[in-house]
Amino acid sequence: MMMKKIAIQGLKGSFHHEAANHYFGEAIVLEECETFSGLVELITSGRVDYGVMAIENSLAGCILQNYTLLRKKELEITGEVGLRVRMNLMVLRGVNESQIEEIHSHQMAIRQCGNYFDQFPKVKVVEAFDTAGSAKMIADQQLSNAAAIASEWAAKEYNLKIVRSGIEDHNLNYTRFLVIQRSGGPKIETPNKVSVYFQTKHDPGSLAHALTIISGLGINLGKLQSHPVPSKNSLYGFYADLKIDELGQLRDLEHIMNRMTLTFEILGIYKKGETYG
């Protein structure tokens, strides 16, 4: 049996790597990507079977650029996984916290640790493409004045010492990851969750009308994320996660929304995911 090829943003030891292992198991071929757009390119080109992509964090909020990437016609959401994220400060073995002059990590990780940085205003904060990538750089270059914020997995992967654990602003720090594939891939049996995108007309009560229709069909609205539509003044688009009991509800919703909204797109039909950690 051939192992699945899974694309992630970041390197081995990243939170994306951990999420991929929880969803698919450890018997996978990992394809590391520096950017989310690079991850999407691997999927749409058929060079990998699936991608795992962060979409929101309970402290730092949504990653709007990834919502935009999701609307590529060649993609669809096929699953999700949640991860309790613990941020750890790590250095070379033999280095103490007092020696740290700069801290490297991904911007989302940095945003989740604001309270920690407030204690050290003179420490230089350096944004990097990945949490695990920051850990690898410190290990490879043997930087004795630098630290990385990353996962416990990264510390083990790159043989670094954790000098502070759990430095995130709140211990209820969770990241939701989406599992995505090329459109037309294997379908999920008995799905119970749907992600959609729609734009309402710029009329009074148009959004409220759309939400009333969703509720009237017995569909539970799990999430609603708005964003301004580029080049269209005062027009907003909405990403929504819907919980359904059966696919007939979705067919009815699609029929109605196609008539009453400017655009309505189904981004994925899948099962509600597990949360780990």
Secondary structure, DSSP 4 states (H G I P E B T S, - for coil): -PPEEEEEEB-TTSHHHHHHHHHH-S-EEEEEESSHHHHHHHHHTTSSSEEEEEEEETTTEE-HHHHHHHTSTTEEEEEEEEEE---EEEE-TT--GGG--EEEEEHHHHHTTHHHHHT-TTSEEEEES-HHHHHHHHHHHT-TTEEEEE-HHHHHHTT-EEEEE--SS-S--EEEEEEEEETT-PPPSS--EEEEEEE--SSTTHHHHHHHHHHHTT-EEEEEEEEEPTTSTT-EEEEEEEE-SSHHHHHHHHHHHHHHSSEEEEEEEEPPPPEE-
